[in-house]
Amino acid sequence: MKITYNWLKEYVDFPWDWPELVERLTMSGLEIEGVEDLAAQFDGVVVGHVLERQPHPDADRLSVCRVDIGDVIHTIVCGAPNVAAGQKVAVALPGSTLPNGMEIKKAKIRGVESSGMICAEDELGLGDDHAGTMVLDESLTPGTPFAVSAGLDEVM
């Protein structure tokens, strides 16, 4: 059976963090097959705030977006038809690897340097939707790790 640490904390009152809980359960004779940090698959993915969206100068179906990720503003080339200024979005930063295995790097796309990727649901492994950008709650703070903002900072 797989359970998350936070789910167990809802039903059982104990003072230990997850590593100590695993140790105590193992020492009491229970078999723990493994521990998985669900947030690790979203390392390098943060909440971004789209400040501006302009048509790409050399591509009909691409946009050039200025995105605030908390400490810096990135220019990101995006192909999603629904991306718009004012949205909060999931941004994969250069150096990150998405759950689908895609490695994110800085790239020049049709002459415009892109410093990351605005993600769709399927690129994050959270569904099958690839029709457009996954729009997040507008109350989220730019730069917040995506896993934290989505409630996926769990250990199973």
N, CA, C and O atoms as a GROMACS GRO file, in nm:
protein
  624
    1MET      N    1   0.084  -0.116   0.000
    1MET     CA    2   0.000   0.000   0.000
    1MET      C    3   0.090   0.124   0.000
    1MET      O    4   0.192   0.128   0.069
    2LYS      N    5   0.050   0.224  -0.078
    2LYS     CA    6   0.122   0.351  -0.082
    2LYS      C    7   0.039   0.457  -0.013
    2LYS      O    8  -0.080   0.473  -0.040
    3ILE      N    9   0.105   0.530   0.078
    3ILE     CA   10   0.038   0.641   0.145
    3ILE      C   11   0.135   0.758   0.152
    3ILE      O   12   0.257   0.740   0.147
    4THR      N   13   0.079   0.877   0.163
    4THR     CA   14   0.166   0.993   0.177
    4THR      C   15   0.182   1.028   0.325
    4THR      O   16   0.096   0.998   0.408
    5TYR      N   17   0.293   1.090   0.353
    5TYR     CA   18   0.324   1.133   0.489
    5TYR      C   19   0.214   1.227   0.541
    5TYR      O   20   0.168   1.210   0.654
    6ASN      N   21   0.173   1.324   0.460
    6ASN     CA   22   0.072   1.421   0.505
    6ASN      C   23  -0.063   1.356   0.528
    6ASN      O   24  -0.137   1.396   0.618
    7TRP      N   25  -0.098   1.257   0.446
    7TRP     CA   26  -0.225   1.186   0.465
    7TRP      C   27  -0.222   1.113   0.600
    7TRP      O   28  -0.320   1.118   0.675
    8LEU      N   29  -0.111   1.046   0.629
    8LEU     CA   30  -0.098   0.974   0.756
    8LEU      C   31  -0.106   1.072   0.874
    8LEU      O   32  -0.166   1.040   0.976
    9LYS      N   33  -0.044   1.190   0.859
    9LYS     CA   34  -0.047   1.291   0.967
    9LYS      C   35  -0.190   1.339   0.995
    9LYS      O   36  -0.220   1.381   1.107
   10GLU      N   37  -0.277   1.333   0.895
   10GLU     CA   38  -0.416   1.374   0.916
   10GLU      C   39  -0.488   1.280   1.013
   10GLU      O   40  -0.577   1.323   1.086
   11TYR      N   41  -0.449   1.153   1.014
   11TYR     CA   42  -0.520   1.052   1.093
   11TYR      C   43  -0.446   1.008   1.218
   11TYR      O   44  -0.508   0.956   1.311
   12VAL      N   45  -0.315   1.029   1.222
   12VAL     CA   46  -0.235   0.985   1.337
   12VAL      C   47  -0.150   1.103   1.384
   12VAL      O   48  -0.080   1.166   1.305
   13ASP      N   49  -0.157   1.132   1.513
   13ASP     CA   50  -0.079   1.242   1.569
   13ASP      C   51   0.057   1.189   1.613
   13ASP      O   52   0.065   1.113   1.710
   14PHE      N   53   0.163   1.228   1.543
   14PHE     CA   54   0.299   1.189   1.582
   14PHE      C   55   0.391   1.307   1.556
   14PHE      O   56   0.364   1.390   1.469
   15PRO      N   57   0.501   1.316   1.632
   15PRO     CA   58   0.587   1.434   1.626
   15PRO      C   59   0.705   1.424   1.528
   15PRO      O   60   0.784   1.517   1.520
   16TRP      N   61   0.718   1.315   1.453
   16TRP     CA   62   0.839   1.290   1.375
   16TRP      C   63   0.828   1.340   1.231
   16TRP      O   64   0.720   1.342   1.172
   17ASP      N   65   0.943   1.380   1.177
   17ASP     CA   66   0.948   1.410   1.035
   17ASP      C   67   0.951   1.276   0.960
   17ASP      O   68   0.964   1.171   1.022
   18TRP      N   69   0.940   1.280   0.828
   18TRP     CA   70   0.924   1.153   0.756
   18TRP      C   71   1.046   1.060   0.766
   18TRP      O   72   1.025   0.939   0.772
   19PRO      N   73   1.172   1.109   0.767
   19PRO     CA   74   1.282   1.013   0.780
   19PRO      C   75   1.279   0.937   0.914
   19PRO      O   76   1.306   0.817   0.919
   20GLU      N   77   1.245   1.009   1.022
   20GLU     CA   78   1.239   0.943   1.152
   20GLU      C   79   1.122   0.847   1.159
   20GLU      O   80   1.132   0.740   1.218
   21LEU      N   81   1.009   0.884   1.098
   21LEU     CA   82   0.893   0.795   1.095
   21LEU      C   83   0.928   0.664   1.023
   21LEU      O   84   0.895   0.556   1.071
   22VAL      N   85   0.994   0.674   0.909
   22VAL     CA   86   1.034   0.555   0.834
   22VAL      C   87   1.126   0.468   0.920
   22VAL      O   88   1.109   0.346   0.925
   23GLU      N   89   1.221   0.530   0.987
   23GLU     CA   90   1.314   0.456   1.074
   23GLU      C   91   1.238   0.385   1.187
   23GLU      O   92   1.264   0.268   1.214
   24ARG      N   93   1.147   0.454   1.251
   24ARG     CA   94   1.071   0.395   1.362
   24ARG      C   95   0.981   0.281   1.314
   24ARG      O   96   0.972   0.178   1.381
   25LEU      N   97   0.917   0.299   1.201
   25LEU     CA   98   0.831   0.192   1.148
   25LEU      C   99   0.914   0.069   1.112
   25LEU      O  100   0.874  -0.044   1.139
   26THR      N  101   1.030   0.091   1.051
   26THR     CA  102   1.119  -0.019   1.015
   26THR      C  103   1.169  -0.092   1.140
   26THR      O  104   1.171  -0.215   1.144
   27MET      N  105   1.210  -0.015   1.241
   27MET     CA  106   1.260  -0.075   1.364
   27MET      C  107   1.152  -0.151   1.440
   27MET      O  108   1.182  -0.240   1.518
   28SER      N  109   1.025  -0.116   1.416
   28SER     CA  110   0.916  -0.188   1.484
   28SER      C  111   0.877  -0.316   1.409
   28SER      O  112   0.788  -0.389   1.452
   29GLY      N  113   0.944  -0.342   1.296
   29GLY     CA  114   0.919  -0.466   1.224
   29GLY      C  115   0.835  -0.452   1.099
   29GLY      O  116   0.810  -0.552   1.030
   30LEU      N  117   0.791  -0.332   1.067
   30LEU     CA  118   0.714  -0.312   0.944
   30LEU      C  119   0.808  -0.298   0.825
   30LEU      O  120   0.916  -0.239   0.836
   31GLU      N  121   0.767  -0.353   0.714
   31GLU     CA  122   0.849  -0.345   0.594
   31GLU      C  123   0.811  -0.220   0.514
   31GLU      O  124   0.694  -0.201   0.478
   32ILE      N  125   0.909  -0.136   0.488
   32ILE     CA  126   0.891  -0.017   0.406
   32ILE      C  127   0.961  -0.046   0.274
   32ILE      O  128   1.084  -0.055   0.269
   33GLU      N  129   0.883  -0.060   0.166
   33GLU     CA  130   0.942  -0.092   0.036
   33GLU      C  131   1.024   0.022  -0.021
   33GLU      O  132   1.125  -0.001  -0.089
   34GLY      N  133   0.983   0.143   0.006
   34GLY     CA  134   1.055   0.256  -0.048
   34GLY      C  135   0.990   0.386  -0.010
   34GLY      O  136   0.874   0.390   0.034
   35VAL      N  137   1.064   0.492  -0.026
   35VAL     CA  138   1.015   0.626   0.001
   35VAL      C  139   1.040   0.709  -0.125
   35VAL      O  140   1.150   0.708  -0.180
   36GLU      N  141   0.937   0.780  -0.169
   36GLU     CA  142   0.948   0.861  -0.290
   36GLU      C  143   0.912   1.005  -0.258
   36GLU      O  144   0.805   1.034  -0.204
   37ASP      N  145   1.002   1.095  -0.291
   37ASP     CA  146   0.976   1.238  -0.274
   37ASP      C  147   0.906   1.286  -0.401
   37ASP      O  148   0.971   1.303  -0.504
   38LEU      N  149   0.776   1.308  -0.393
   38LEU     CA  150   0.699   1.345  -0.511
   38LEU      C  151   0.738   1.482  -0.566
   38LEU      O  152   0.725   1.506  -0.686
   39ALA      N  153   0.787   1.570  -0.482
   39ALA     CA  154   0.825   1.704  -0.526
   39ALA      C  155   0.951   1.704  -0.611
   39ALA      O  156   0.972   1.796  -0.690
   40ALA      N  157   1.035   1.601  -0.597
   40ALA     CA  158   1.163   1.598  -0.669
   40ALA      C  159   1.144   1.603  -0.820
   40ALA      O  160   1.229   1.657  -0.891
   41GLN      N  161   1.034   1.547  -0.870
   41GLN     CA  162   1.012   1.547  -1.015
   41GLN      C  163   0.983   1.688  -1.069
   41GLN      O  164   0.983   1.709  -1.190
   42PHE      N  165   0.959   1.783  -0.979
   42PHE     CA  166   0.931   1.920  -1.020
   42PHE      C  167   1.044   2.016  -0.983
   42PHE      O  168   1.024   2.138  -0.982
   43ASP      N  169   1.163   1.963  -0.953
   43ASP     CA  170   1.278   2.050  -0.924
   43ASP      C  171   1.303   2.141  -1.043
   43ASP      O  172   1.309   2.094  -1.157
   44GLY      N  173   1.318   2.269  -1.018
   44GLY     CA  174   1.343   2.364  -1.126
   44GLY      C  175   1.218   2.417  -1.194
   44GLY      O  176   1.228   2.492  -1.290
   45VAL      N  177   1.101   2.378  -1.143
   45VAL     CA  178   0.974   2.430  -1.196
   45VAL      C  179   0.916   2.523  -1.090
   45VAL      O  180   0.896   2.484  -0.975
   46VAL      N  181   0.890   2.646  -1.130
   46VAL     CA  182   0.842   2.748  -1.036
   46VAL      C  183   0.717   2.818  -1.092
   46VAL      O  184   0.684   2.806  -1.209
   47VAL      N  185   0.651   2.890  -1.004
   47VAL     CA  186   0.538   2.973  -1.046
   47VAL      C  187   0.593   3.098  -1.114
   47VAL      O  188   0.684   3.163  -1.063
   48GLY      N  189   0.537   3.129  -1.230
   48GLY     CA  190   0.574   3.250  -1.301
   48GLY      C  191   0.452   3.338  -1.325
   48GLY      O  192   0.339   3.289  -1.331
   49HIS      N  193   0.475   3.467  -1.337
   49HIS     CA  194   0.368   3.562  -1.367
   49HIS      C  195   0.398   3.622  -1.504
   49HIS      O  196   0.499   3.691  -1.522
   50VAL      N  197   0.310   3.597  -1.601
   50VAL     CA  198   0.330   3.649  -1.736
   50VAL      C  199   0.302   3.799  -1.734
   50VAL      O  200   0.189   3.843  -1.713
   51LEU      N  201   0.407   3.877  -1.755
   51LEU     CA  202   0.395   4.022  -1.752
   51LEU      C  203   0.350   4.077  -1.887
   51LEU      O  204   0.276   4.175  -1.896
   52GLU      N  205   0.398   4.011  -1.992
   52GLU     CA  206   0.373   4.061  -2.127
   52GLU      C  207   0.377   3.946  -2.226
   52GLU      O  208   0.458   3.854  -2.213
   53ARG      N  209   0.290   3.952  -2.325
   53ARG     CA  210   0.290   3.854  -2.434
   53ARG      C  211   0.285   3.931  -2.565
   53ARG      O  212   0.195   4.012  -2.588
   54GLN      N  213   0.382   3.904  -2.650
   54GLN     CA  214   0.388   3.967  -2.782
   54GLN      C  215   0.399   3.858  -2.888
   54GLN      O  216   0.453   3.751  -2.861
   55PRO      N  217   0.348   3.883  -3.008
   55PRO     CA  218   0.367   3.785  -3.115
   55PRO      C  219   0.516   3.772  -3.148
   55PRO      O  220   0.590   3.870  -3.142
   56HIS      N  221   0.558   3.652  -3.180
   56HIS     CA  222   0.698   3.629  -3.220
   56HIS      C  223   0.720   3.699  -3.354
   56HIS      O  224   0.635   3.689  -3.442
   57PRO      N  225   0.832   3.770  -3.370
   57PRO     CA  226   0.854   3.845  -3.494
   57PRO      C  227   0.873   3.757  -3.618
   57PRO      O  228   0.851   3.802  -3.730
   58ASP      N  229   0.913   3.630  -3.598
   58ASP     CA  230   0.942   3.544  -3.713
   58ASP      C  231   0.866   3.412  -3.712
   58ASP      O  232   0.906   3.318  -3.780
   59ALA      N  233   0.757   3.404  -3.637
   59ALA     CA  234   0.679   3.280  -3.632
   59ALA      C  235   0.533   3.312  -3.601
   59ALA      O  236   0.504   3.380  -3.502
   60ASP      N  237   0.444   3.264  -3.684
   60ASP     CA  238   0.302   3.294  -3.669
   60ASP      C  239   0.239   3.234  -3.544
   60ASP      O  240   0.150   3.294  -3.485
   61ARG      N  241   0.283   3.116  -3.504
   61ARG     CA  242   0.216   3.044  -3.395
   61ARG      C  243   0.292   3.049  -3.262
   61ARG      O  244   0.261   2.974  -3.170
   62LEU      N  245   0.390   3.135  -3.252
   62LEU     CA  246   0.466   3.148  -3.129
   62LEU      C  247   0.448   3.287  -3.069
   62LEU      O  248   0.419   3.384  -3.139
   63SER      N  249   0.466   3.294  -2.938
   63SER     CA  250   0.461   3.421  -2.865
   63SER      C  251   0.592   3.439  -2.790
   63SER      O  252   0.658   3.342  -2.754
   64VAL      N  253   0.627   3.563  -2.767
   64VAL     CA  254   0.742   3.595  -2.682
   64VAL      C  255   0.684   3.657  -2.555
   64VAL      O  256   0.616   3.760  -2.559
   65CYS      N  257   0.714   3.592  -2.443
   65CYS     CA  258   0.657   3.635  -2.314
   65CYS      C  259   0.768   3.682  -2.221
   65CYS      O  260   0.877   3.626  -2.219
   66ARG      N  261   0.738   3.785  -2.144
   66ARG     CA  262   0.823   3.827  -2.033
   66ARG      C  263   0.756   3.773  -1.908
   66ARG      O  264   0.641   3.804  -1.878
   67VAL      N  265   0.831   3.691  -1.833
   67VAL     CA  266   0.774   3.619  -1.719
   67VAL      C  267   0.855   3.647  -1.593
   67VAL      O  268   0.976   3.624  -1.590
   68ASP      N  269   0.787   3.695  -1.490
   68ASP     CA  270   0.848   3.721  -1.359
   68ASP      C  271   0.848   3.591  -1.281
   68ASP      O  272   0.742   3.532  -1.257
   69ILE      N  273   0.967   3.546  -1.240
   69ILE     CA  274   0.975   3.424  -1.159
   69ILE      C  275   1.022   3.456  -1.017
   69ILE      O  276   1.078   3.370  -0.948
   70GLY      N  277   1.000   3.578  -0.974
   70GLY     CA  278   1.030   3.615  -0.836
   70GLY      C  279   1.157   3.695  -0.820
   70GLY      O  280   1.155   3.802  -0.759
   71ASP      N  281   1.268   3.645  -0.872
   71ASP     CA  282   1.394   3.715  -0.854
   71ASP      C  283   1.448   3.775  -0.982
   71ASP      O  284   1.540   3.856  -0.979
   72VAL      N  285   1.390   3.737  -1.094
   72VAL     CA  286   1.437   3.784  -1.224
   72VAL      C  287   1.323   3.771  -1.324
   72VAL      O  288   1.228   3.695  -1.304
   73ILE      N  289   1.333   3.846  -1.432
   73ILE     CA  290   1.233   3.836  -1.538
   73ILE      C  291   1.297   3.763  -1.655
   73ILE      O  292   1.403   3.801  -1.704
   74HIS      N  293   1.230   3.657  -1.700
   74HIS     CA  294   1.280   3.575  -1.811
   74HIS      C  295   1.202   3.606  -1.938
   74HIS      O  296   1.084   3.639  -1.934
   75THR      N  297   1.270   3.594  -2.051
   75THR     CA  298   1.204   3.595  -2.181
   75THR      C  299   1.186   3.450  -2.221
   75THR      O  300   1.282   3.373  -2.224
   76ILE      N  301   1.062   3.412  -2.250
   76ILE     CA  302   1.031   3.274  -2.285
   76ILE      C  303   0.947   3.272  -2.412
   76ILE      O  304   0.844   3.339  -2.421
   77VAL      N  305   0.992   3.194  -2.510
   77VAL     CA  306   0.915   3.173  -2.632
   77VAL      C  307   0.817   3.061  -2.604
   77VAL      O  308   0.855   2.955  -2.554
   78CYS      N  309   0.690   3.084  -2.638
   78CYS     CA  310   0.584   2.990  -2.602
   78CYS      C  311   0.493   2.964  -2.723
   78CYS      O  312   0.461   3.056  -2.799
   79GLY      N  313   0.453   2.838  -2.740
   79GLY     CA  314   0.364   2.801  -2.849
   79GLY      C  315   0.220   2.782  -2.806
   79GLY      O  316   0.135   2.752  -2.890
   80ALA      N  317   0.190   2.799  -2.680
   80ALA     CA  318   0.053   2.778  -2.630
   80ALA      C  319  -0.038   2.891  -2.678
   80ALA      O  320  -0.004   3.009  -2.664
   81PRO      N  321  -0.153   2.856  -2.735
   81PRO     CA  322  -0.242   2.960  -2.786
   81PRO      C  323  -0.313   3.040  -2.676
   81PRO      O  324  -0.363   3.150  -2.701
   82ASN      N  325  -0.319   2.985  -2.555
   82ASN     CA  326  -0.395   3.050  -2.448
   82ASN      C  327  -0.312   3.136  -2.354
   82ASN      O  328  -0.367   3.195  -2.261
   83VAL      N  329  -0.181   3.144  -2.373
   83VAL     CA  330  -0.097   3.221  -2.281
   83VAL      C  331  -0.133   3.370  -2.294
   83VAL      O  332  -0.150   3.421  -2.405
   84ALA      N  333  -0.143   3.437  -2.179
   84ALA     CA  334  -0.184   3.578  -2.179
   84ALA      C  335  -0.118   3.652  -2.064
   84ALA      O  336  -0.085   3.593  -1.961
   85ALA      N  337  -0.099   3.780  -2.082
   85ALA     CA  338  -0.046   3.865  -1.975
   85ALA      C  339  -0.139   3.858  -1.855
   85ALA      O  340  -0.261   3.857  -1.870
   86GLY      N  341  -0.079   3.853  -1.736
   86GLY     CA  342  -0.156   3.848  -1.613
   86GLY      C  343  -0.173   3.708  -1.556
   86GLY      O  344  -0.210   3.692  -1.440
   87GLN      N  345  -0.146   3.607  -1.637
   87GLN     CA  346  -0.162   3.469  -1.589
   87GLN      C  347  -0.047   3.428  -1.498
   87GLN      O  348   0.065   3.476  -1.512
   88LYS      N  349  -0.078   3.337  -1.406
   88LYS     CA  350   0.024   3.266  -1.329
   88LYS      C  351   0.037   3.130  -1.396
   88LYS      O  352  -0.062   3.062  -1.423
   89VAL      N  353   0.161   3.090  -1.422
   89VAL     CA  354   0.188   2.968  -1.498
   89VAL      C  355   0.302   2.890  -1.433
   89VAL      O  356   0.377   2.944  -1.352
   90ALA      N  357   0.315   2.764  -1.471
   90ALA     CA  358   0.428   2.681  -1.428
   90ALA      C  359   0.541   2.702  -1.528
   90ALA      O  360   0.523   2.683  -1.648
   91VAL      N  361   0.659   2.741  -1.478
   91VAL     CA  362   0.774   2.768  -1.563
   91VAL      C  363   0.886   2.670  -1.528
   91VAL      O  364   0.931   2.663  -1.414
   92ALA      N  365   0.930   2.596  -1.629
   92ALA     CA  366   1.045   2.507  -1.613
   92ALA      C  367   1.169   2.586  -1.651
   92ALA      O  368   1.180   2.637  -1.763
   93LEU      N  369   1.261   2.597  -1.558
   93LEU     CA  370   1.382   2.677  -1.578
   93LEU      C  371   1.492   2.595  -1.644
   93LEU      O  372   1.493   2.473  -1.632
   94PRO      N  373   1.585   2.662  -1.713
   94PRO     CA  374   1.697   2.590  -1.772
   94PRO      C  375   1.770   2.506  -1.667
   94PRO      O  376   1.796   2.552  -1.555
   95GLY      N  377   1.803   2.384  -1.705
   95GLY     CA  378   1.870   2.291  -1.613
   95GLY      C  379   1.775   2.192  -1.549
   95GLY      O  380   1.819   2.095  -1.487
   96SER      N  381   1.645   2.216  -1.563
   96SER     CA  382   1.548   2.122  -1.504
   96SER      C  383   1.514   2.012  -1.603
   96SER      O  384   1.532   2.027  -1.724
   97THR      N  385   1.466   1.901  -1.550
   97THR     CA  386   1.417   1.790  -1.631
   97THR      C  387   1.274   1.762  -1.590
   97THR      O  388   1.246   1.738  -1.472
   98LEU      N  389   1.183   1.767  -1.686
   98LEU     CA  390   1.041   1.747  -1.657
   98LEU      C  391   1.010   1.600  -1.634
   98LEU      O  392   1.089   1.514  -1.674
   99PRO      N  393   0.897   1.568  -1.570
   99PRO     CA  394   0.860   1.428  -1.546
   99PRO      C  395   0.854   1.344  -1.674
   99PRO      O  396   0.873   1.222  -1.669
  100ASN      N  397   0.828   1.408  -1.789
  100ASN     CA  398   0.823   1.332  -1.915
  100ASN      C  399   0.962   1.310  -1.974
  100ASN      O  400   0.974   1.254  -2.083
  101GLY      N  401   1.067   1.355  -1.904
  101GLY     CA  402   1.204   1.333  -1.948
  101GLY      C  403   1.265   1.448  -2.028
  101GLY      O  404   1.384   1.445  -2.059
  102MET      N  405   1.186   1.548  -2.062
  102MET     CA  406   1.236   1.661  -2.141
  102MET      C  407   1.331   1.746  -2.057
  102MET      O  408   1.297   1.789  -1.946
  103GLU      N  409   1.452   1.769  -2.111
  103GLU     CA  410   1.550   1.854  -2.044
  103GLU      C  411   1.535   1.996  -2.095
  103GLU      O  412   1.531   2.020  -2.215
  104ILE      N  413   1.526   2.090  -2.002
  104ILE     CA  414   1.505   2.230  -2.038
  104ILE      C  415   1.639   2.302  -2.044
  104ILE      O  416   1.718   2.298  -1.949
  105LYS      N  417   1.663   2.368  -2.157
  105LYS     CA  418   1.786   2.443  -2.177
  105LYS      C  419   1.751   2.578  -2.238
  105LYS      O  420   1.645   2.595  -2.299
  106LYS      N  421   1.841   2.674  -2.220
  106LYS     CA  422   1.825   2.799  -2.294
  106LYS      C  423   1.839   2.765  -2.441
  106LYS      O  424   1.923   2.684  -2.480
  107ALA      N  425   1.755   2.828  -2.522
  107ALA     CA  426   1.759   2.800  -2.666
  107ALA      C  427   1.719   2.923  -2.744
  107ALA      O  428   1.643   3.007  -2.695
  108LYS      N  429   1.772   2.934  -2.863
  108LYS     CA  430   1.731   3.040  -2.954
  108LYS      C  431   1.624   2.980  -3.044
  108LYS      O  432   1.650   2.886  -3.119
  109ILE      N  433   1.504   3.035  -3.036
  109ILE     CA  434   1.391   2.983  -3.114
  109ILE      C  435   1.352   3.089  -3.217
  109ILE      O  436   1.296   3.193  -3.184
  110ARG      N  437   1.384   3.058  -3.341
  110ARG     CA  438   1.357   3.152  -3.451
  110ARG      C  439   1.415   3.290  -3.423
  110ARG      O  440   1.352   3.392  -3.449
  111GLY      N  441   1.537   3.291  -3.369
  111GLY     CA  442   1.608   3.417  -3.347
  111GLY      C  443   1.586   3.484  -3.213
  111GLY      O  444   1.650   3.586  -3.184
  112VAL      N  445   1.497   3.430  -3.130
  112VAL     CA  446   1.471   3.488  -2.998
  112VAL      C  447   1.517   3.390  -2.891
  112VAL      O  448   1.477   3.274  -2.892
  113GLU      N  449   1.602   3.436  -2.798
  113GLU     CA  450   1.649   3.348  -2.692
  113GLU      C  451   1.539   3.325  -2.590
  113GLU      O  452   1.474   3.418  -2.542
  114SER      N  453   1.518   3.197  -2.558
  114SER     CA  454   1.416   3.156  -2.461
  114SER      C  455   1.485   3.096  -2.340
  114SER      O  456   1.567   3.005  -2.352
  115SER      N  457   1.452   3.148  -2.222
  115SER     CA  458   1.515   3.104  -2.097
  115SER      C  459   1.418   3.023  -2.013
  115SER      O  460   1.387   3.059  -1.899
  116GLY      N  461   1.370   2.913  -2.069
  116GLY     CA  462   1.278   2.827  -1.996
  116GLY      C  463   1.160   2.788  -2.081
  116GLY      O  464   1.156   2.814  -2.201
  117MET      N  465   1.062   2.727  -2.016
  117MET     CA  466   0.943   2.681  -2.086
  117MET      C  467   0.821   2.700  -1.997
  117MET      O  468   0.823   2.666  -1.879
  118ILE      N  469   0.715   2.756  -2.055
  118ILE     CA  470   0.586   2.764  -1.986
  118ILE      C  471   0.517   2.631  -2.013
  118ILE      O  472   0.500   2.593  -2.128
  119CYS      N  473   0.477   2.561  -1.907
  119CYS     CA  474   0.436   2.421  -1.918
  119CYS      C  475   0.286   2.399  -1.933
  119CYS      O  476   0.203   2.474  -1.881
  120ALA      N  477   0.255   2.294  -2.007
  120ALA     CA  478   0.119   2.242  -2.017
  120ALA      C  479   0.106   2.127  -1.916
  120ALA      O  480   0.206   2.078  -1.864
  121GLU      N  481  -0.016   2.086  -1.891
  121GLU     CA  482  -0.045   1.978  -1.796
  121GLU      C  483   0.033   1.851  -1.826
  121GLU      O  484   0.095   1.793  -1.737
  122ASP      N  485   0.031   1.807  -1.953
  122ASP     CA  486   0.094   1.680  -1.988
  122ASP      C  487   0.246   1.685  -1.973
  122ASP      O  488   0.308   1.583  -1.943
  123GLU      N  489   0.306   1.800  -1.992
  123GLU     CA  490   0.451   1.813  -1.978
  123GLU      C  491   0.495   1.796  -1.833
  123GLU      O  492   0.609   1.760  -1.805
  124LEU      N  493   0.403   1.823  -1.741
  124LEU     CA  494   0.431   1.806  -1.598
  124LEU      C  495   0.384   1.670  -1.546
  124LEU      O  496   0.400   1.640  -1.428
  125GLY      N  497   0.328   1.588  -1.634
  125GLY     CA  498   0.279   1.456  -1.593
  125GLY      C  499   0.154   1.462  -1.509
  125GLY      O  500   0.128   1.372  -1.430
  126LEU      N  501   0.075   1.568  -1.525
  126LEU     CA  502  -0.043   1.587  -1.441
  126LEU      C  503  -0.174   1.570  -1.517
  126LEU      O  504  -0.281   1.601  -1.464
  127GLY      N  505  -0.168   1.521  -1.637
  127GLY     CA  506  -0.287   1.501  -1.718
  127GLY      C  507  -0.249   1.483  -1.863
  127GLY      O  508  -0.131   1.472  -1.897
  128ASP      N  509  -0.349   1.480  -1.949
  128ASP     CA  510  -0.326   1.459  -2.092
  128ASP      C  511  -0.339   1.587  -2.173
  128ASP      O  512  -0.314   1.586  -2.294
  129ASP      N  513  -0.377   1.696  -2.111
  129ASP     CA  514  -0.406   1.820  -2.183
  129ASP      C  515  -0.278   1.886  -2.233
  129ASP      O  516  -0.189   1.921  -2.156
  130HIS      N  517  -0.271   1.903  -2.365
  130HIS     CA  518  -0.159   1.974  -2.426
  130HIS      C  519  -0.211   2.088  -2.513
  130HIS      O  520  -0.138   2.143  -2.596
  131ALA      N  521  -0.338   2.124  -2.493
  131ALA     CA  522  -0.401   2.227  -2.576
  131ALA      C  523  -0.348   2.366  -2.544
  131ALA      O  524  -0.360   2.457  -2.626
  132GLY      N  525  -0.290   2.383  -2.427
  132GLY     CA  526  -0.238   2.515  -2.391
  132GLY      C  527  -0.171   2.513  -2.256
  132GLY      O  528  -0.158   2.409  -2.192
  133THR      N  529  -0.129   2.630  -2.215
  133THR     CA  530  -0.063   2.649  -2.087
  133THR      C  531  -0.154   2.611  -1.971
  133THR      O  532  -0.275   2.634  -1.975
  134MET      N  533  -0.096   2.551  -1.869
  134MET     CA  534  -0.171   2.524  -1.747
  134MET      C  535  -0.173   2.653  -1.665
  134MET      O  536  -0.070   2.696  -1.613
  135VAL      N  537  -0.290   2.714  -1.655
  135VAL     CA  538  -0.304   2.841  -1.584
  135VAL      C  539  -0.326   2.812  -1.436
  135VAL      O  540  -0.415   2.734  -1.400
  136LEU      N  541  -0.245   2.874  -1.351
  136LEU     CA  542  -0.249   2.852  -1.207
  136LEU      C  543  -0.332   2.960  -1.138
  136LEU      O  544  -0.370   3.060  -1.199
  137ASP      N  545  -0.358   2.938  -1.011
  137ASP     CA  546  -0.435   3.033  -0.930
  137ASP      C  547  -0.362   3.168  -0.926
  137ASP      O  548  -0.241   3.173  -0.904
  138GLU      N  549  -0.436   3.274  -0.946
  138GLU     CA  550  -0.375   3.408  -0.953
  138GLU      C  551  -0.318   3.456  -0.821
  138GLU      O  552  -0.243   3.554  -0.819
  139SER      N  553  -0.352   3.391  -0.710
  139SER     CA  554  -0.301   3.435  -0.580
  139SER      C  555  -0.160   3.383  -0.551
  139SER      O  556  -0.098   3.423  -0.452
  140LEU      N  557  -0.108   3.294  -0.635
  140LEU     CA  558   0.024   3.236  -0.611
  140LEU      C  559   0.135   3.340  -0.631
  140LEU      O  560   0.121   3.434  -0.708
  141THR      N  561   0.244   3.319  -0.559
  141THR     CA  562   0.357   3.412  -0.562
  141THR      C  563   0.462   3.364  -0.662
  141THR      O  564   0.505   3.249  -0.656
  142PRO      N  565   0.504   3.453  -0.754
  142PRO     CA  566   0.609   3.416  -0.849
  142PRO      C  567   0.735   3.370  -0.776
  142PRO      O  568   0.776   3.428  -0.675
  143GLY      N  569   0.796   3.265  -0.829
  143GLY     CA  570   0.917   3.209  -0.771
  143GLY      C  571   0.893   3.095  -0.675
  143GLY      O  572   0.987   3.023  -0.640
  144THR      N  573   0.769   3.077  -0.631
  144THR     CA  574   0.736   2.966  -0.541
  144THR      C  575   0.757   2.835  -0.616
  144THR      O  576   0.714   2.823  -0.731
  145PRO      N  577   0.822   2.736  -0.554
  145PRO     CA  578   0.834   2.607  -0.621
  145PRO      C  579   0.696   2.554  -0.661
  145PRO      O  580   0.601   2.558  -0.582
  146PHE      N  581   0.686   2.503  -0.784
  146PHE     CA  582   0.558   2.456  -0.835
  146PHE      C  583   0.499   2.348  -0.745
  146PHE      O  584   0.379   2.349  -0.717
  147ALA      N  585   0.582   2.254  -0.698
  147ALA     CA  586   0.531   2.144  -0.615
  147ALA      C  587   0.464   2.196  -0.489
  147ALA      O  588   0.361   2.143  -0.447
  148VAL      N  589   0.520   2.299  -0.429
  148VAL     CA  590   0.462   2.358  -0.308
  148VAL      C  591   0.329   2.424  -0.341
  148VAL      O  592   0.230   2.403  -0.271
  149SER      N  593   0.326   2.502  -0.448
  149SER     CA  594   0.204   2.576  -0.484
  149SER      C  595   0.091   2.483  -0.526
  149SER      O  596  -0.026   2.516  -0.508
  150ALA      N  597   0.125   2.367  -0.581
  150ALA     CA  598   0.024   2.272  -0.628
  150ALA      C  599  -0.010   2.167  -0.522
  150ALA      O  600  -0.092   2.078  -0.547
  151GLY      N  601   0.051   2.177  -0.403
  151GLY     CA  602   0.024   2.079  -0.298
  151GLY      C  603   0.085   1.943  -0.327
  151GLY      O  604   0.036   1.841  -0.279
  152LEU      N  605   0.192   1.942  -0.407
  152LEU     CA  606   0.256   1.816  -0.445
  152LEU      C  607   0.390   1.796  -0.374
  152LEU      O  608   0.470   1.712  -0.415
  153ASP      N  609   0.414   1.873  -0.269
  153ASP     CA  610   0.538   1.858  -0.192
  153ASP      C  611   0.518   1.750  -0.088
  153ASP      O  612   0.520   1.776   0.033
  154GLU      N  613   0.499   1.630  -0.135
  154GLU     CA  614   0.464   1.514  -0.052
  154GLU      C  615   0.574   1.409  -0.056
  154GLU      O  616   0.655   1.404  -0.150
  155VAL      N  617   0.576   1.327   0.044
  155VAL     CA  618   0.662   1.209   0.048
  155VAL      C  619   0.570   1.090   0.057
  155VAL      O  620   0.479   1.087   0.140
  156MET      N  621   0.594   0.990  -0.027
  156MET     CA  622   0.510   0.870  -0.028
  156MET      C  623   0.596   0.751   0.008
  156MET      O  624   0.546   0.638   0.013
   0.00000   0.00000   0.00000
